[in-house]
Amino acid sequence: MKIAAFIPARKNSKRIPKKNLIEFNEDFLINKVIRNLKNSNHSIEIYISTDDDCFKNIINEQVTFLD
C-alpha cells in the first residue's frame, strides 16, 4: 500500500514565525520531519505545499513540491 504525506510549509506561521526554518541539532526542522517519514516502514510519497521558494534550497531529500 502506498501512502502520501502532505506537508504544509508556509512562509510565515502565525503562532511560531518561520518554524520550518528553525535549526535543531544542526538541521532544519522540516528536514527532520521528512527524514522521519522516510525512515518509517512504509512506502511514502512526500509532497510539500509551500509559498516560499527557499524550501527548495534547504530540503536535502527527494520530495515533490506542489505549487
All heavy atoms as TSV, in Angstrom:
chain	resi	resn	atom	element	x	y	z
A	1	MET	N	N	0.842	-1.176	0.000
A	1	MET	CA	C	0.000	0.000	0.000
A	1	MET	C	C	0.893	1.247	0.000
A	1	MET	O	O	1.851	1.330	0.752
A	1	MET	CB	C	-0.873	-0.010	1.253
A	1	MET	CG	C	-1.628	1.266	1.434
A	1	MET	SD	S	-2.879	1.281	2.736
A	1	MET	CE	C	-1.948	0.955	4.182
A	2	LYS	N	N	0.570	2.182	-0.863
A	2	LYS	CA	C	1.303	3.439	-0.903
A	2	LYS	C	C	0.610	4.467	-0.028
A	2	LYS	O	O	-0.615	4.526	0.029
A	2	LYS	CB	C	1.382	3.967	-2.324
A	2	LYS	CG	C	2.460	3.328	-3.135
A	2	LYS	CD	C	2.808	4.215	-4.281
A	2	LYS	CE	C	4.221	3.896	-4.682
A	2	LYS	NZ	N	4.729	4.806	-5.636
A	3	ILE	N	N	1.413	5.275	0.610
A	3	ILE	CA	C	0.906	6.327	1.483
A	3	ILE	C	C	1.446	7.654	0.981
A	3	ILE	O	O	2.619	7.757	0.598
A	3	ILE	CB	C	1.358	6.086	2.936
A	3	ILE	CG1	C	0.801	4.760	3.446
A	3	ILE	CG2	C	0.918	7.229	3.835
A	3	ILE	CD1	C	1.342	4.356	4.786
A	4	ALA	N	N	0.599	8.682	0.989
A	4	ALA	CA	C	1.022	10.028	0.614
A	4	ALA	C	C	1.032	10.900	1.859
A	4	ALA	O	O	0.103	10.885	2.649
A	4	ALA	CB	C	0.079	10.619	-0.426
A	5	ALA	N	N	2.119	11.628	2.032
A	5	ALA	CA	C	2.236	12.571	3.142
A	5	ALA	C	C	2.304	13.972	2.556
A	5	ALA	O	O	3.136	14.252	1.694
A	5	ALA	CB	C	3.483	12.277	3.964
A	6	PHE	N	N	1.414	14.827	3.001
A	6	PHE	CA	C	1.384	16.216	2.557
A	6	PHE	C	C	1.865	17.097	3.698
A	6	PHE	O	O	1.285	17.085	4.783
A	6	PHE	CB	C	-0.021	16.635	2.131
A	6	PHE	CG	C	-0.479	15.935	0.889
A	6	PHE	CD1	C	-1.150	14.732	0.963
A	6	PHE	CD2	C	-0.219	16.476	-0.354
A	6	PHE	CE1	C	-1.566	14.075	-0.173
A	6	PHE	CE2	C	-0.621	15.822	-1.504
A	6	PHE	CZ	C	-1.297	14.624	-1.413
A	7	ILE	N	N	2.930	17.853	3.455
A	7	ILE	CA	C	3.497	18.729	4.469
A	7	ILE	C	C	3.233	20.174	4.055
A	7	ILE	O	O	3.777	20.644	3.059
A	7	ILE	CB	C	5.010	18.504	4.618
A	7	ILE	CG1	C	5.297	17.057	4.987
A	7	ILE	CG2	C	5.590	19.465	5.653
A	7	ILE	CD1	C	6.771	16.710	4.982
A	8	PRO	N	N	2.389	20.883	4.804
A	8	PRO	CA	C	2.198	22.304	4.510
A	8	PRO	C	C	3.346	23.101	5.131
A	8	PRO	O	O	3.600	23.011	6.327
A	8	PRO	CB	C	0.860	22.638	5.176
A	8	PRO	CG	C	0.719	21.629	6.258
A	8	PRO	CD	C	1.490	20.412	5.833
A	9	ALA	N	N	4.072	23.827	4.326
A	9	ALA	CA	C	5.226	24.596	4.806
A	9	ALA	C	C	5.043	26.049	4.394
A	9	ALA	O	O	5.561	26.478	3.368
A	9	ALA	CB	C	6.521	24.017	4.252
A	10	ARG	N	N	4.314	26.776	5.199
A	10	ARG	CA	C	4.064	28.181	4.891
A	10	ARG	C	C	5.287	29.030	5.196
A	10	ARG	O	O	6.100	28.695	6.039
A	10	ARG	CB	C	2.892	28.680	5.732
A	10	ARG	CG	C	1.577	28.059	5.316
A	10	ARG	CD	C	0.434	28.565	6.136
A	10	ARG	NE	N	0.440	30.026	6.150
A	10	ARG	CZ	C	-0.224	30.734	7.043
A	10	ARG	NH1	N	-0.926	30.159	7.973
A	10	ARG	NH2	N	-0.191	32.040	6.996
A	11	LYS	N	N	5.356	30.134	4.494
A	11	LYS	CA	C	6.460	31.065	4.702
A	11	LYS	C	C	6.411	31.648	6.110
A	11	LYS	O	O	7.409	31.672	6.815
A	11	LYS	CB	C	6.376	32.191	3.670
A	11	LYS	CG	C	7.503	33.191	3.756
A	11	LYS	CD	C	7.278	34.327	2.794
A	11	LYS	CE	C	8.129	34.159	1.576
A	11	LYS	NZ	N	8.023	35.261	0.639
A	12	ASN	N	N	5.275	32.094	6.527
A	12	ASN	CA	C	5.136	32.715	7.844
A	12	ASN	C	C	4.020	32.051	8.629
A	12	ASN	O	O	2.852	32.211	8.330
A	12	ASN	CB	C	4.829	34.206	7.707
A	12	ASN	CG	C	6.007	34.984	7.198
A	12	ASN	OD1	O	7.128	34.768	7.642
A	12	ASN	ND2	N	5.777	35.871	6.258
A	13	SER	N	N	4.396	31.292	9.634
A	13	SER	CA	C	3.425	30.686	10.528
A	13	SER	C	C	2.889	31.769	11.461
A	13	SER	O	O	3.599	32.692	11.828
A	13	SER	CB	C	4.095	29.580	11.347
A	13	SER	OG	O	3.205	29.085	12.300
A	14	LYS	N	N	1.642	31.635	11.866
A	14	LYS	CA	C	1.055	32.649	12.740
A	14	LYS	C	C	1.502	32.493	14.188
A	14	LYS	O	O	1.753	33.459	14.871
A	14	LYS	CB	C	-0.466	32.602	12.652
A	14	LYS	CG	C	-0.982	33.051	11.308
A	14	LYS	CD	C	-2.480	33.059	11.264
A	14	LYS	CE	C	-2.933	33.507	9.885
A	14	LYS	NZ	N	-4.362	33.602	9.786
A	15	ARG	N	N	1.594	31.249	14.672
A	15	ARG	CA	C	1.942	31.049	16.082
A	15	ARG	C	C	3.448	31.055	16.324
A	15	ARG	O	O	3.910	31.628	17.296
A	15	ARG	CB	C	1.335	29.753	16.593
A	15	ARG	CG	C	-0.181	29.849	16.691
A	15	ARG	CD	C	-0.764	28.591	17.266
A	15	ARG	NE	N	-0.675	27.565	16.219
A	15	ARG	CZ	C	-0.911	26.290	16.408
A	15	ARG	NH1	N	-1.241	25.854	17.601
A	15	ARG	NH2	N	-0.831	25.434	15.419
A	16	ILE	N	N	4.212	30.380	15.467
A	16	ILE	CA	C	5.674	30.348	15.604
A	16	ILE	C	C	6.264	30.802	14.271
A	16	ILE	O	O	6.329	30.029	13.318
A	16	ILE	CB	C	6.176	28.934	15.950
A	16	ILE	CG1	C	5.516	28.437	17.228
A	16	ILE	CG2	C	7.694	28.933	16.073
A	16	ILE	CD1	C	5.818	26.993	17.553
A	17	PRO	N	N	6.670	32.071	14.186
A	17	PRO	CA	C	7.189	32.590	12.914
A	17	PRO	C	C	8.372	31.777	12.381
A	17	PRO	O	O	9.286	31.426	13.129
A	17	PRO	CB	C	7.620	34.012	13.261
A	17	PRO	CG	C	6.811	34.365	14.473
A	17	PRO	CD	C	6.644	33.078	15.228
A	18	LYS	N	N	8.311	31.442	11.097
A	18	LYS	CA	C	9.373	30.712	10.387
A	18	LYS	C	C	9.748	29.402	11.069
A	18	LYS	O	O	10.901	29.003	11.093
A	18	LYS	CB	C	10.600	31.602	10.210
A	18	LYS	CG	C	10.309	32.847	9.404
A	18	LYS	CD	C	11.530	33.690	9.247
A	18	LYS	CE	C	11.164	34.959	8.492
A	18	LYS	NZ	N	12.294	35.824	8.295
A	19	LYS	N	N	8.753	28.689	11.599
A	19	LYS	CA	C	9.038	27.476	12.380
A	19	LYS	C	C	9.698	26.379	11.550
A	19	LYS	O	O	10.494	25.619	12.078
A	19	LYS	CB	C	7.782	26.937	13.041
A	19	LYS	CG	C	6.791	26.299	12.107
A	19	LYS	CD	C	5.614	25.765	12.873
A	19	LYS	CE	C	4.573	25.271	11.895
A	19	LYS	NZ	N	3.317	25.022	12.521
A	20	ASN	N	N	9.392	26.285	10.271
A	20	ASN	CA	C	10.010	25.253	9.444
A	20	ASN	C	C	11.473	25.547	9.136
A	20	ASN	O	O	12.207	24.671	8.688
A	20	ASN	CB	C	9.230	25.072	8.151
A	20	ASN	CG	C	7.876	24.477	8.402
A	20	ASN	OD1	O	7.767	23.463	9.066
A	20	ASN	ND2	N	6.837	25.112	7.893
A	21	LEU	N	N	11.901	26.769	9.365
A	21	LEU	CA	C	13.291	27.153	9.122
A	21	LEU	C	C	14.121	27.168	10.402
A	21	LEU	O	O	15.288	27.539	10.380
A	21	LEU	CB	C	13.343	28.529	8.456
A	21	LEU	CG	C	12.676	28.601	7.084
A	21	LEU	CD1	C	12.674	30.029	6.568
A	21	LEU	CD2	C	13.370	27.680	6.109
A	22	ILE	N	N	13.517	26.749	11.507
A	22	ILE	CA	C	14.247	26.679	12.766
A	22	ILE	C	C	15.278	25.555	12.673
A	22	ILE	O	O	14.971	24.465	12.202
A	22	ILE	CB	C	13.281	26.435	13.939
A	22	ILE	CG1	C	12.387	27.653	14.151
A	22	ILE	CG2	C	14.034	26.097	15.211
A	22	ILE	CD1	C	11.299	27.454	15.181
A	23	GLU	N	N	16.490	25.836	13.118
A	23	GLU	CA	C	17.528	24.800	13.128
A	23	GLU	C	C	17.501	24.081	14.469
A	23	GLU	O	O	17.430	24.700	15.526
A	23	GLU	CB	C	18.907	25.413	12.884
A	23	GLU	CG	C	19.093	25.823	11.446
A	23	GLU	CD	C	20.536	26.139	11.137
A	23	GLU	OE1	O	21.408	25.318	11.422
A	23	GLU	OE2	O	20.755	27.240	10.600
A	24	PHE	N	N	17.535	22.761	14.387
A	24	PHE	CA	C	17.502	21.909	15.573
A	24	PHE	C	C	18.537	20.808	15.378
A	24	PHE	O	O	18.454	20.049	14.416
A	24	PHE	CB	C	16.092	21.322	15.740
A	24	PHE	CG	C	15.935	20.477	16.947
A	24	PHE	CD1	C	15.815	21.059	18.200
A	24	PHE	CD2	C	15.897	19.101	16.837
A	24	PHE	CE1	C	15.669	20.274	19.318
A	24	PHE	CE2	C	15.751	18.308	17.948
A	24	PHE	CZ	C	15.639	18.892	19.199
A	25	ASN	N	N	19.526	20.745	16.248
A	25	ASN	CA	C	20.625	19.776	16.115
A	25	ASN	C	C	21.283	19.860	14.734
A	25	ASN	O	O	21.452	18.862	14.043
A	25	ASN	CB	C	20.160	18.360	16.392
A	25	ASN	CG	C	19.888	18.127	17.855
A	25	ASN	OD1	O	20.368	18.863	18.706
A	25	ASN	ND2	N	19.119	17.115	18.153
A	26	GLU	N	N	21.604	21.061	14.310
A	26	GLU	CA	C	22.332	21.339	13.070
A	26	GLU	C	C	21.581	20.966	11.787
A	26	GLU	O	O	22.196	20.703	10.758
A	26	GLU	CB	C	23.698	20.660	13.096
A	26	GLU	CG	C	24.559	21.105	14.258
A	26	GLU	CD	C	25.876	20.378	14.304
A	26	GLU	OE1	O	26.197	19.626	13.375
A	26	GLU	OE2	O	26.602	20.585	15.284
A	27	ASP	N	N	20.267	20.936	11.857
A	27	ASP	CA	C	19.462	20.685	10.658
A	27	ASP	C	C	18.142	21.430	10.789
A	27	ASP	O	O	17.706	21.745	11.899
A	27	ASP	CB	C	19.201	19.188	10.488
A	27	ASP	CG	C	18.812	18.827	9.064
A	27	ASP	OD1	O	18.779	19.724	8.195
A	27	ASP	OD2	O	18.537	17.645	8.814
A	28	PHE	N	N	17.502	21.693	9.670
A	28	PHE	CA	C	16.219	22.390	9.697
A	28	PHE	C	C	15.114	21.444	10.137
A	28	PHE	O	O	15.137	20.247	9.833
A	28	PHE	CB	C	15.894	22.970	8.317
A	28	PHE	CG	C	16.828	24.064	7.908
A	28	PHE	CD1	C	17.828	23.833	6.986
A	28	PHE	CD2	C	16.718	25.329	8.460
A	28	PHE	CE1	C	18.698	24.829	6.602
A	28	PHE	CE2	C	17.580	26.345	8.093
A	28	PHE	CZ	C	18.576	26.096	7.163
A	29	LEU	N	N	14.143	21.983	10.826
A	29	LEU	CA	C	13.043	21.193	11.361
A	29	LEU	C	C	12.298	20.430	10.265
A	29	LEU	O	O	11.950	19.260	10.431
A	29	LEU	CB	C	12.086	22.113	12.124
A	29	LEU	CG	C	10.992	21.477	12.933
A	29	LEU	CD1	C	11.575	20.570	14.001
A	29	LEU	CD2	C	10.134	22.537	13.587
A	30	ILE	N	N	12.106	21.054	9.118
A	30	ILE	CA	C	11.375	20.390	8.038
A	30	ILE	C	C	12.144	19.174	7.509
A	30	ILE	O	O	11.544	18.160	7.147
A	30	ILE	CB	C	11.018	21.379	6.900
A	30	ILE	CG1	C	9.976	20.750	5.983
A	30	ILE	CG2	C	12.249	21.830	6.161
A	30	ILE	CD1	C	9.253	21.712	5.121
A	31	ASN	N	N	13.475	19.232	7.501
A	31	ASN	CA	C	14.262	18.069	7.073
A	31	ASN	C	C	14.105	16.909	8.041
A	31	ASN	O	O	14.101	15.748	7.640
A	31	ASN	CB	C	15.737	18.436	6.932
A	31	ASN	CG	C	16.028	19.173	5.649
A	31	ASN	OD1	O	15.357	18.972	4.651
A	31	ASN	ND2	N	17.022	20.030	5.678
A	32	LYS	N	N	13.973	17.196	9.308
A	32	LYS	CA	C	13.775	16.142	10.303
A	32	LYS	C	C	12.422	15.458	10.112
A	32	LYS	O	O	12.312	14.245	10.239
A	32	LYS	CB	C	13.910	16.702	11.708
A	32	LYS	CG	C	15.327	17.146	12.004
A	32	LYS	CD	C	15.539	17.400	13.460
A	32	LYS	CE	C	16.971	17.759	13.726
A	32	LYS	NZ	N	17.912	16.693	13.502
A	33	VAL	N	N	11.403	16.232	9.789
A	33	VAL	CA	C	10.075	15.659	9.535
A	33	VAL	C	C	10.134	14.734	8.321
A	33	VAL	O	O	9.626	13.610	8.350
A	33	VAL	CB	C	9.026	16.777	9.324
A	33	VAL	CG1	C	7.704	16.212	8.846
A	33	VAL	CG2	C	8.846	17.583	10.595
A	34	ILE	N	N	10.768	15.181	7.261
A	34	ILE	CA	C	10.889	14.374	6.044
A	34	ILE	C	C	11.677	13.094	6.319
A	34	ILE	O	O	11.290	12.005	5.903
A	34	ILE	CB	C	11.558	15.195	4.919
A	34	ILE	CG1	C	10.643	16.341	4.501
A	34	ILE	CG2	C	11.896	14.317	3.724
A	34	ILE	CD1	C	11.314	17.387	3.638
A	35	ARG	N	N	12.771	13.211	7.042
A	35	ARG	CA	C	13.584	12.041	7.360
A	35	ARG	C	C	12.811	11.029	8.209
A	35	ARG	O	O	12.916	9.819	8.000
A	35	ARG	CB	C	14.860	12.476	8.077
A	35	ARG	CG	C	15.979	11.495	7.909
A	35	ARG	CD	C	17.317	12.008	8.381
A	35	ARG	NE	N	17.662	13.311	7.816
A	35	ARG	CZ	C	17.734	14.440	8.533
A	35	ARG	NH1	N	17.515	14.443	9.802
A	35	ARG	NH2	N	18.054	15.555	7.946
A	36	ASN	N	N	12.019	11.511	9.163
A	36	ASN	CA	C	11.204	10.606	9.975
A	36	ASN	C	C	10.198	9.855	9.119
A	36	ASN	O	O	9.958	8.664	9.327
A	36	ASN	CB	C	10.485	11.364	11.089
A	36	ASN	CG	C	11.409	11.776	12.202
A	36	ASN	OD1	O	12.474	11.219	12.359
A	36	ASN	ND2	N	10.994	12.769	12.966
A	37	LEU	N	N	9.600	10.524	8.148
A	37	LEU	CA	C	8.668	9.850	7.238
A	37	LEU	C	C	9.383	8.800	6.405
A	37	LEU	O	O	8.894	7.682	6.224
A	37	LEU	CB	C	7.980	10.865	6.324
A	37	LEU	CG	C	6.938	11.758	6.970
A	37	LEU	CD1	C	6.567	12.905	6.032
A	37	LEU	CD2	C	5.713	10.943	7.342
A	38	LYS	N	N	10.552	9.139	5.893
A	38	LYS	CA	C	11.306	8.197	5.054
A	38	LYS	C	C	11.814	6.993	5.845
A	38	LYS	O	O	11.994	5.919	5.289
A	38	LYS	CB	C	12.459	8.908	4.372
A	38	LYS	CG	C	11.982	9.858	3.294
A	38	LYS	CD	C	13.106	10.235	2.383
A	38	LYS	CE	C	12.565	11.101	1.281
A	38	LYS	NZ	N	12.466	10.414	0.028
A	39	ASN	N	N	12.056	7.171	7.135
A	39	ASN	CA	C	12.560	6.083	7.967
A	39	ASN	C	C	11.459	5.160	8.488
A	39	ASN	O	O	11.751	4.209	9.204
A	39	ASN	CB	C	13.361	6.637	9.152
A	39	ASN	CG	C	14.693	7.200	8.726
A	39	ASN	OD1	O	15.226	6.819	7.700
A	39	ASN	ND2	N	15.225	8.118	9.491
A	40	SER	N	N	10.222	5.433	8.124
A	40	SER	CA	C	9.126	4.561	8.555
A	40	SER	C	C	9.177	3.257	7.748
A	40	SER	O	O	9.921	3.124	6.775
A	40	SER	CB	C	7.779	5.249	8.356
A	40	SER	OG	O	7.455	5.295	6.996
A	41	ASN	N	N	8.384	2.317	8.128
A	41	ASN	CA	C	8.367	1.009	7.463
A	41	ASN	C	C	7.407	0.969	6.277
A	41	ASN	O	O	7.068	-0.105	5.810
A	41	ASN	CB	C	7.981	-0.079	8.466
A	41	ASN	CG	C	9.033	-0.248	9.538
A	41	ASN	OD1	O	10.210	-0.055	9.282
A	41	ASN	ND2	N	8.611	-0.598	10.723
A	42	HIS	N	N	6.986	2.124	5.793
A	42	HIS	CA	C	6.013	2.197	4.710
A	42	HIS	C	C	6.611	2.906	3.499
A	42	HIS	O	O	7.549	3.682	3.619
A	42	HIS	CB	C	4.759	2.953	5.166
A	42	HIS	CG	C	4.105	2.348	6.357
A	42	HIS	ND1	N	3.356	1.196	6.293
A	42	HIS	CD2	C	4.095	2.721	7.651
A	42	HIS	CE1	C	2.913	0.895	7.487
A	42	HIS	NE2	N	3.350	1.808	8.341
A	43	SER	N	N	6.046	2.636	2.356
A	43	SER	CA	C	6.416	3.343	1.136
A	43	SER	C	C	5.606	4.642	1.102
A	43	SER	O	O	4.389	4.611	0.943
A	43	SER	CB	C	6.099	2.486	-0.081
A	43	SER	OG	O	6.332	3.219	-1.255
A	44	ILE	N	N	6.282	5.756	1.278
A	44	ILE	CA	C	5.589	7.041	1.407
A	44	ILE	C	C	6.060	7.996	0.322
A	44	ILE	O	O	7.259	8.207	0.136
A	44	ILE	CB	C	5.843	7.665	2.794
A	44	ILE	CG1	C	5.343	6.738	3.900
A	44	ILE	CG2	C	5.176	9.024	2.902
A	44	ILE	CD1	C	5.621	7.245	5.296
A	45	GLU	N	N	5.101	8.568	-0.394
A	45	GLU	CA	C	5.365	9.663	-1.329
A	45	GLU	C	C	5.183	10.953	-0.538
A	45	GLU	O	O	4.127	11.168	0.053
A	45	GLU	CB	C	4.394	9.632	-2.500
A	45	GLU	CG	C	4.584	8.463	-3.431
A	45	GLU	CD	C	5.825	8.602	-4.286
A	45	GLU	OE1	O	6.176	9.732	-4.661
A	45	GLU	OE2	O	6.439	7.563	-4.567
A	46	ILE	N	N	6.189	11.815	-0.530
A	46	ILE	CA	C	6.138	13.036	0.266
A	46	ILE	C	C	5.931	14.232	-0.653
A	46	ILE	O	O	6.677	14.437	-1.607
A	46	ILE	CB	C	7.422	13.209	1.093
A	46	ILE	CG1	C	7.598	11.997	2.018
A	46	ILE	CG2	C	7.380	14.509	1.893
A	46	ILE	CD1	C	8.914	11.978	2.747
A	47	TYR	N	N	4.902	15.020	-0.331
A	47	TYR	CA	C	4.553	16.225	-1.081
A	47	TYR	C	C	4.637	17.417	-0.142
A	47	TYR	O	O	4.157	17.351	0.991
A	47	TYR	CB	C	3.135	16.131	-1.652
A	47	TYR	CG	C	2.961	14.989	-2.616
A	47	TYR	CD1	C	2.534	13.743	-2.164
A	47	TYR	CD2	C	3.232	15.156	-3.961
A	47	TYR	CE1	C	2.372	12.685	-3.043
A	47	TYR	CE2	C	3.079	14.100	-4.849
A	47	TYR	CZ	C	2.649	12.878	-4.380
A	47	TYR	OH	O	2.502	11.833	-5.254
A	48	ILE	N	N	5.242	18.498	-0.613
A	48	ILE	CA	C	5.354	19.708	0.186
A	48	ILE	C	C	4.627	20.835	-0.534
A	48	ILE	O	O	4.922	21.149	-1.681
A	48	ILE	CB	C	6.819	20.092	0.437
A	48	ILE	CG1	C	7.484	18.981	1.239
A	48	ILE	CG2	C	6.906	21.435	1.155
A	48	ILE	CD1	C	8.914	19.223	1.557
A	49	SER	N	N	3.667	21.412	0.173
A	49	SER	CA	C	2.937	22.560	-0.335
A	49	SER	C	C	3.511	23.797	0.345
A	49	SER	O	O	3.480	23.912	1.574
A	49	SER	CB	C	1.448	22.408	-0.005
A	49	SER	OG	O	0.759	23.570	-0.357
A	50	THR	N	N	4.052	24.708	-0.453
A	50	THR	CA	C	4.698	25.875	0.137
A	50	THR	C	C	4.514	27.114	-0.728
A	50	THR	O	O	4.282	27.019	-1.929
A	50	THR	CB	C	6.204	25.614	0.353
A	50	THR	OG1	O	6.767	26.728	1.045
A	50	THR	CG2	C	6.926	25.382	-0.934
A	51	ASP	N	N	4.615	28.263	-0.064
A	51	ASP	CA	C	4.594	29.547	-0.764
A	51	ASP	C	C	5.964	30.227	-0.675
A	51	ASP	O	O	6.106	31.388	-0.973
A	51	ASP	CB	C	3.509	30.454	-0.187
A	51	ASP	CG	C	3.684	30.730	1.298
A	51	ASP	OD1	O	4.568	30.104	1.926
A	51	ASP	OD2	O	2.943	31.559	1.834
A	52	ASP	N	N	6.974	29.458	-0.258
A	52	ASP	CA	C	8.315	30.005	-0.070
A	52	ASP	C	C	9.332	29.162	-0.846
A	52	ASP	O	O	9.516	27.981	-0.565
A	52	ASP	CB	C	8.654	29.995	1.417
A	52	ASP	CG	C	9.906	30.786	1.746
A	52	ASP	OD1	O	10.618	31.206	0.810
A	52	ASP	OD2	O	10.168	30.980	2.939
A	53	ASP	N	N	9.991	29.774	-1.818
A	53	ASP	CA	C	10.954	29.058	-2.656
A	53	ASP	C	C	12.217	28.646	-1.908
A	53	ASP	O	O	12.955	27.791	-2.386
A	53	ASP	CB	C	11.341	29.899	-3.871
A	53	ASP	CG	C	10.221	29.981	-4.889
A	53	ASP	OD1	O	9.384	29.053	-4.926
A	53	ASP	OD2	O	10.175	30.965	-5.647
A	54	CYS	N	N	12.473	29.208	-0.749
A	54	CYS	CA	C	13.709	28.855	-0.026
A	54	CYS	C	C	13.687	27.404	0.422
A	54	CYS	O	O	14.737	26.804	0.625
A	54	CYS	CB	C	13.940	29.791	1.149
A	54	CYS	SG	S	13.168	29.316	2.669
A	55	PHE	N	N	12.513	26.788	0.557
A	55	PHE	CA	C	12.445	25.385	0.960
A	55	PHE	C	C	13.084	24.476	-0.089
A	55	PHE	O	O	13.648	23.438	0.250
A	55	PHE	CB	C	11.011	24.946	1.225
A	55	PHE	CG	C	10.451	25.525	2.490
A	55	PHE	CD1	C	9.477	26.497	2.449
A	55	PHE	CD2	C	10.909	25.102	3.722
A	55	PHE	CE1	C	8.960	27.028	3.609
A	55	PHE	CE2	C	10.406	25.625	4.890
A	55	PHE	CZ	C	9.433	26.598	4.837
A	56	LYS	N	N	13.017	24.871	-1.330
A	56	LYS	CA	C	13.631	24.070	-2.392
A	56	LYS	C	C	15.152	24.030	-2.254
A	56	LYS	O	O	15.789	23.085	-2.702
A	56	LYS	CB	C	13.230	24.619	-3.760
A	56	LYS	CG	C	11.747	24.452	-4.027
A	56	LYS	CD	C	11.337	25.039	-5.345
A	56	LYS	CE	C	9.844	24.872	-5.536
A	56	LYS	NZ	N	9.347	25.500	-6.747
A	57	ASN	N	N	15.716	25.025	-1.594
A	57	ASN	CA	C	17.165	25.082	-1.412
A	57	ASN	C	C	17.634	24.376	-0.145
A	57	ASN	O	O	18.777	23.941	-0.081
A	57	ASN	CB	C	17.638	26.533	-1.377
A	57	ASN	CG	C	17.389	27.248	-2.680
A	57	ASN	OD1	O	17.454	26.648	-3.743
A	57	ASN	ND2	N	17.080	28.522	-2.607
A	58	ILE	N	N	16.789	24.280	0.868
A	58	ILE	CA	C	17.251	23.712	2.137
A	58	ILE	C	C	16.855	22.255	2.334
A	58	ILE	O	O	17.416	21.578	3.189
A	58	ILE	CB	C	16.749	24.532	3.341
A	58	ILE	CG1	C	15.229	24.455	3.483
A	58	ILE	CG2	C	17.225	25.958	3.262
A	58	ILE	CD1	C	14.710	24.965	4.791
A	59	ILE	N	N	15.903	21.762	1.557
A	59	ILE	CA	C	15.475	20.373	1.720
A	59	ILE	C	C	16.431	19.485	0.942
A	59	ILE	O	O	16.599	19.630	-0.265
A	59	ILE	CB	C	14.019	20.182	1.258
A	59	ILE	CG1	C	13.114	20.952	2.206
A	59	ILE	CG2	C	13.651	18.715	1.199
A	59	ILE	CD1	C	11.663	20.952	1.836
A	60	ASN	N	N	17.048	18.557	1.650
A	60	ASN	CA	C	18.070	17.719	1.030
A	60	ASN	C	C	17.583	16.291	0.793
A	60	ASN	O	O	18.382	15.398	0.641
A	60	ASN	CB	C	19.346	17.739	1.863
A	60	ASN	CG	C	19.082	17.442	3.325
A	60	ASN	OD1	O	18.053	16.923	3.676
A	60	ASN	ND2	N	20.018	17.790	4.173
A	61	GLU	N	N	16.306	16.086	0.765
A	61	GLU	CA	C	15.708	14.770	0.498
A	61	GLU	C	C	14.881	14.861	-0.777
A	61	GLU	O	O	14.505	15.936	-1.219
A	61	GLU	CB	C	14.805	14.341	1.664
A	61	GLU	CG	C	15.508	14.220	2.997
A	61	GLU	CD	C	16.368	12.971	3.092
A	61	GLU	OE1	O	16.158	12.027	2.328
A	61	GLU	OE2	O	17.262	12.974	3.944
A	62	GLN	N	N	14.567	13.687	-1.361
A	62	GLN	CA	C	13.756	13.639	-2.578
A	62	GLN	C	C	12.280	13.778	-2.205
A	62	GLN	O	O	11.713	12.903	-1.566
A	62	GLN	CB	C	13.989	12.322	-3.312
A	62	GLN	CG	C	13.224	12.204	-4.606
A	62	GLN	CD	C	13.643	13.267	-5.616
A	62	GLN	OE1	O	14.810	13.594	-5.722
A	62	GLN	NE2	N	12.702	13.790	-6.357
A	63	VAL	N	N	11.680	14.907	-2.582
A	63	VAL	CA	C	10.266	15.173	-2.328
A	63	VAL	C	C	9.670	15.822	-3.568
A	63	VAL	O	O	10.391	16.251	-4.466
A	63	VAL	CB	C	10.059	16.093	-1.100
A	63	VAL	CG1	C	10.573	15.454	0.169
A	63	VAL	CG2	C	10.688	17.438	-1.325
A	64	THR	N	N	8.354	15.928	-3.592
A	64	THR	CA	C	7.658	16.599	-4.687
A	64	THR	C	C	7.072	17.896	-4.151
A	64	THR	O	O	6.383	17.895	-3.138
A	64	THR	CB	C	6.521	15.713	-5.246
A	64	THR	OG1	O	7.080	14.478	-5.676
A	64	THR	CG2	C	5.816	16.389	-6.398
A	65	PHE	N	N	7.353	18.994	-4.832
A	65	PHE	CA	C	6.827	20.298	-4.418
A	65	PHE	C	C	5.537	20.592	-5.181
A	65	PHE	O	O	5.459	20.369	-6.386
A	65	PHE	CB	C	7.835	21.415	-4.684
A	65	PHE	CG	C	8.981	21.414	-3.718
A	65	PHE	CD1	C	10.142	20.738	-4.027
A	65	PHE	CD2	C	8.881	22.061	-2.518
A	65	PHE	CE1	C	11.208	20.714	-3.136
A	65	PHE	CE2	C	9.931	22.044	-1.620
A	65	PHE	CZ	C	11.090	21.380	-1.931
A	66	LEU	N	N	4.550	21.082	-4.470
A	66	LEU	CA	C	3.276	21.463	-5.054
A	66	LEU	C	C	3.182	22.978	-5.082
A	66	LEU	O	O	3.555	23.633	-4.112
A	66	LEU	CB	C	2.114	20.897	-4.241
A	66	LEU	CG	C	2.098	19.377	-4.053
A	66	LEU	CD1	C	0.983	18.989	-3.097
A	66	LEU	CD2	C	1.925	18.686	-5.387
A	67	ASP	N	N	2.700	23.525	-6.178
A	67	ASP	CA	C	2.544	24.985	-6.277
A	67	ASP	C	C	1.230	25.430	-5.706
A	67	ASP	O	O	0.269	24.774	-5.690
A	67	ASP	CB	C	2.645	25.434	-7.732
A	67	ASP	CG	C	4.043	25.214	-8.289
A	67	ASP	OD1	O	5.002	25.262	-7.492
A	67	ASP	OD2	O	4.168	24.992	-9.497
